[in-house]
Amino acid sequence: MDIEAIRKELRAYEDRRDEFYRFLDEHIPHDAGTGLYDFKTRPMLDAEKVYELFHKLDYQARKIRGIVINEIVNKEDA
């Protein structure tokens, strides 16, 4: 796999990650003191949407894991 294809997959991962955090930012307030998500307010989230976004993020992470194994680990073992 060439470096541009790898960069494309890494950008796709970052896009999925950003999409996931944008969703959380839109639906969960942040604690003013820590800047962390404030779950004390117990916001109700759309479970189907959370799963959809997480699945996209996880799928892309698994693709990158496969690239690392195929392009780095396996080549070192050869």
C-alpha positions as CSV (number, residue, x, y, z in Angstrom):
1,M,0.0,0.0,0.0
2,D,1.4,3.4,-0.9
3,I,1.8,6.3,1.5
4,E,-1.0,8.3,0.0
5,A,-3.5,5.4,0.5
6,I,-2.3,5.2,4.1
7,R,-2.8,8.9,4.6
8,K,-6.3,8.7,3.1
9,E,-7.2,6.0,5.6
10,L,-5.8,8.0,8.5
11,R,-7.7,11.1,7.4
12,A,-10.9,9.0,7.2
13,Y,-10.3,7.8,10.7
14,E,-9.8,11.4,11.9
15,D,-13.1,12.4,10.1
16,R,-15.0,9.6,11.8
17,R,-13.5,10.5,15.2
18,D,-14.4,14.2,14.7
19,E,-17.9,13.2,13.7
20,F,-18.3,11.1,16.9
21,Y,-17.1,13.9,19.2
22,R,-19.2,16.5,17.4
23,F,-22.2,14.4,18.2
24,L,-21.2,14.1,21.9
25,D,-20.5,17.9,22.0
26,E,-23.9,18.7,20.6
27,H,-25.7,16.5,23.2
28,I,-23.7,16.4,26.4
29,P,-22.7,19.5,28.3
30,H,-19.2,20.0,29.6
31,D,-18.3,20.5,33.2
32,A,-17.1,24.1,33.5
33,G,-14.4,23.2,36.0
34,T,-12.8,20.3,34.2
35,G,-13.9,20.7,30.6
36,L,-14.9,17.0,30.6
37,Y,-18.3,15.7,29.6
38,D,-20.8,16.2,32.4
39,F,-22.9,13.0,32.7
40,K,-24.5,14.1,36.0
41,T,-27.3,15.7,34.0
42,R,-28.0,12.3,32.5
43,P,-28.7,13.4,29.0
44,M,-30.7,11.0,26.9
45,L,-28.8,10.0,23.8
46,D,-30.1,8.3,20.7
47,A,-28.6,4.9,21.2
48,E,-28.9,4.0,17.5
49,K,-27.0,7.2,16.5
50,V,-24.3,6.5,19.1
51,Y,-23.9,3.0,17.8
52,E,-23.8,4.2,14.1
53,L,-21.1,6.7,14.8
54,F,-19.0,4.4,17.0
55,H,-19.3,1.6,14.4
56,K,-17.9,3.9,11.7
57,L,-15.0,4.9,14.0
58,D,-14.3,1.3,15.1
59,Y,-14.4,0.1,11.5
60,Q,-11.9,2.7,10.4
61,A,-9.6,1.9,13.3
62,R,-9.7,-1.8,12.4
63,K,-8.8,-1.0,8.8
64,I,-5.8,1.0,10.0
65,R,-4.9,-1.9,12.3
66,G,-4.9,-4.2,9.3
67,I,-2.7,-1.8,7.4
68,V,-0.2,-1.6,10.3
69,I,0.0,-5.4,10.5
70,N,0.3,-5.9,6.7
71,E,2.6,-3.0,6.0
72,I,4.8,-3.0,9.1
73,V,4.6,-6.1,11.2
74,N,4.5,-8.7,8.3
75,K,7.2,-6.9,6.4
76,E,9.5,-6.9,9.4
77,D,8.9,-10.7,9.8
78,A,9.7,-11.4,6.1
